Amino acid sequence: MIRSPILIAFGSNIDPLLNVQRGLARLQERMPLLAVSTVYHTQALPDPAGGETGAPFLNGAVEVVTDADPLALKGCLRSIEEALGRDRRGGRFAPRTLDLDIALMGDLAWCADGVSIPDPDMMQRSFLAIPLAELAPDWLHPVQNLTLRQIADRFKTPLPIDRVATDALQRLLLSAETGALSAGHPF
């Protein structure tokens, strides 16, 4: 596969700052982090089955580059989630130590084995659309034929920014740029 830029969305609501930092550091060990979005403090989505709503999340996105195919990349992301204690038995709306999802992968439109690229949730969820647009506002969604900025602009309510988390992740990126974390190899 051709090496292309990729946007990965992240979220956590169990010890979120620590788990996001650890997760992105592990991701950086496998591929270069090119950029990190602002980190947003968002409410957990309500469980449509009537379950208890979880603790608030920290959400954001990173830009990476790799020549991995979508399934290999998803496997890499899952291994990072599992290493940080992600438990999938609680269902889609359960609290999580870390969630890493491929949001966009170049201009690829692809769906197989439980992976949909682009992530269809970005059209309905501001906590996905806004950080993605921050990283790549002119990136054209390969299915909707809208830029990420146009998608994010549909959401009228601004998201609260978590400055502590944003600063911590910017420091992580800076340390990677100076070589402290930069392995730079494909996983």
C-alpha angles and dihedrals in degrees: 000000000000115000106253137166115268131195116214121191119214135193140167137175101175110080083331104186093049094045095046091049092048093045095050091046089055090047090051089054088061103038139000118276106219099182142355123211128223110283116240130205107223137172118251115257113255116253106247088212089064097256122149116286111243132230120288119280137228107223134182144123141248133205116224137166127221140145092226119125118243096263093048090048092048088050090052092050092048091051090054091048091049093047087058093051102263109174114199096184092090095068135239096312098042122119113269139199090215139352119194118181133175103239100174134000111190108291093324120141105189141146127184141125094012095310120114119187120220094036104247092209092072089077092062105027123072092196087066101035099047099052091043091052090048090058098041113009095169096045107123116229103235095220106031095041089223128120118246087248091057090049093049092046089064089072110081101187114079118227120239111252121227101215095185092055093042092052092046093052092045087055089050090053092046091051089051091051091052092051101257092120103011111126089144095189128129112255 
